[in-house]
């Protein structure tokens, strides 16, 4: 956690520290938006956003990604794109407000990159001009991140949505 008024800093550019939660390796150098399974890596007033490991695991193989154009202003809680997979079709919902400074064309061209490298090259968009007060609402800090993933995994297992993770993407990029 941060002290009141201090910015949350993530994405230092060094190899991320990870924690193991069940079968998942989870980076702790970023924040998470649990409701929509997004990770957010902050650098100044920019935020790189991607689908977290649970989002891609419960969705299955991602077949299609559509993202709004760079330059579009998005508001937290509103769609910035959509994904389609074998198990899920739906909107990608902005974890923060800001301008879409960039979109990952590689993911648009090869949606399976989200499954192969969800915490690396499988990022979705970069938001510019994010509000630090909105960032503070995200899950951050090793203990809070661990608690989020433990609770989410347990909930998914109880509902029969998630069995023991066996896919290569559960801990490392797949083939």
C-alpha positions in Angstrom: 0.0 0.0 0.0 1.1 3.6 -0.4 0.9 6.5 2.0 -1.9 9.0 1.4 -1.1 11.2 -1.6 1.8 9.1 -2.9 1.5 7.8 -6.4 1.4 4.0 -6.9 4.4 3.1 -9.1 4.4 -0.1 -11.0 6.2 -1.5 -14.1 9.7 -0.5 -13.2 11.1 -2.2 -16.3 13.1 -4.8 -14.3 12.0 -8.4 -14.1 8.8 -8.4 -12.2 8.6 -10.1 -8.8 6.0 -12.8 -8.9 4.1 -14.8 -6.4 2.7 -18.3 -6.9 -1.0 -18.6 -6.3 -2.2 -22.1 -7.0 -0.8 -23.0 -10.4 -0.4 -19.3 -11.4 2.6 -17.1 -11.4 1.3 -13.6 -10.7 3.4 -10.5 -11.2 3.2 -8.0 -8.3 4.8 -5.1 -10.1 1.3 -4.0 -11.3 -2.2 -3.3 -10.1 -5.3 -5.4 -10.8 -8.9 -4.7 -11.6 -10.7 -7.8 -10.3 -14.2 -7.3 -11.7 -13.0 -7.4 -15.3 -9.7 -9.4 -14.8 -7.4 -6.7 -16.0 -3.9 -5.8 -15.0 -2.6 -2.3 -15.1 1.1 -1.2 -15.2 1.6 2.4 -14.3 4.4 4.7 -15.6 3.9 8.3 -14.6 0.4 9.2 -15.9 0.3 6.4 -18.4 -1.1 2.9 -17.8 -0.6 -0.2 -19.9 -3.6 -2.5 -19.6 -3.9 -6.3 -20.2 -6.1 -9.3 -19.4 -4.9 -11.0 -16.3 -4.1 -14.7 -16.1 -7.5 -15.6 -14.6 -9.4 -13.7 -17.3 -7.6 -15.5 -20.0 -7.8 -18.9 -18.2 -11.6 -18.8 -17.7 -12.1 -17.4 -21.2 -10.2 -20.2 -22.9 -8.5 -19.6 -26.2 -9.0 -16.1 -27.3 -10.0 -16.0 -30.9 -10.7 -12.3 -31.6 -9.9 -8.9 -30.1 -11.3 -5.6 -31.2 -10.0 -2.3 -29.6 -11.1 1.3 -30.0 -8.8 3.6 -32.0 -5.9 5.4 -30.5 -6.9 8.9 -29.5 -10.3 7.8 -28.2 -11.1 9.0 -24.7 -12.4 6.3 -22.4 -14.0 6.5 -19.0 -13.5 4.0 -16.2 -16.2 1.4 -16.3 -16.9 1.9 -20.1 -15.9 -0.4 -22.9 -12.6 0.1 -24.8 -12.9 -3.1 -26.9 -14.2 -6.6 -27.0 -12.9 -10.2 -27.0 -14.3 -13.5 -28.3 -13.2 -16.9 -27.2 -14.7 -20.4 -27.0 -16.1 -19.7 -23.6 -16.7 -15.9 -23.5 -17.9 -13.1 -25.8 -17.9 -9.7 -24.2 -16.6 -6.2 -23.7 -13.2 -5.1 -22.3 -14.1 -2.5 -19.7 -11.7 0.3 -18.9 -10.1 0.0 -15.4 -9.2 3.7 -15.5 -10.2 6.9 -17.4 -7.8 8.3 -20.0 -7.0 8.7 -23.6 -6.1 5.6 -25.6 -2.5 6.6 -26.4 -1.8 3.2 -28.1 -3.3 -0.1 -28.9 -1.5 -3.4 -29.3 -1.9 -4.2 -33.0 -0.1 -7.5 -32.5 -3.0 -8.7 -30.2 -5.5 -7.5 -32.7 -3.8 -9.5 -35.5 -3.0 -12.5 -33.2 -5.6 -12.7 -30.4 -3.9 -15.9 -29.0 -1.0 -13.7 -27.8 -3.3 -13.0 -24.9 -3.1 -16.6 -23.9 0.5 -17.1 -24.7 1.9 -14.1 -22.9 -0.9 -12.4 -20.9 1.5 -10.4 -18.7 4.0 -9.5 -21.4 3.5 -8.9 -25.1 -0.2 -9.7 -24.7 -1.0 -6.2 -23.4 -4.1 -4.5 -24.9 -3.9 -0.7 -24.7 -2.0 2.2 -23.2 -4.0 4.9 -21.5 -2.6 8.4 -21.1 -3.6 11.0 -18.5 -4.8 8.6 -15.9 -6.0 9.9 -12.5 -3.9 8.7 -9.6 -7.1 8.6 -7.4 -8.6 6.0 -9.8 -5.3 4.0 -9.7 -5.5 3.9 -5.9 -8.9 2.0 -6.2 -7.1 -0.9 -8.0 -5.7 -4.0 -6.1 -2.0 -3.4 -5.5 0.6 -4.6 -3.1 1.7 -8.3 -2.7 -0.7 -9.2 0.1 -3.8 -7.7 -1.6 -2.9 -9.2 -5.0 -2.4 -12.6 -3.4 -5.8 -12.3 -1.5 -7.5 -11.3 -4.8 -6.2 -14.3 -6.7 -6.8 -16.8 -3.9 -10.4 -15.6 -3.5 -11.1 -15.5 -7.2 -9.6 -19.0 -7.8 -11.7 -20.4 -4.9 -14.8 -18.7 -6.2 -14.3 -20.1 -9.7 -13.6 -23.6 -8.4 -16.7 -23.6 -6.3 -18.8 -22.5 -9.3 -17.1 -25.2 -11.5 -15.6 -22.6 -13.8 -12.0 -23.4 -13.0 -10.4 -26.7 -12.4 -6.7 -27.1 -11.5 -5.0 -25.0 -14.1 -3.0 -27.2 -16.5 -2.5 -24.9 -19.4 1.0 -23.7 -20.2 -0.3 -20.1 -19.8 -0.9 -20.7 -16.1 2.7 -19.9 -15.3 4.7 -19.3 -18.4 4.1 -18.4 -22.0 2.8 -21.3 -24.1 4.0 -22.5 -27.5 
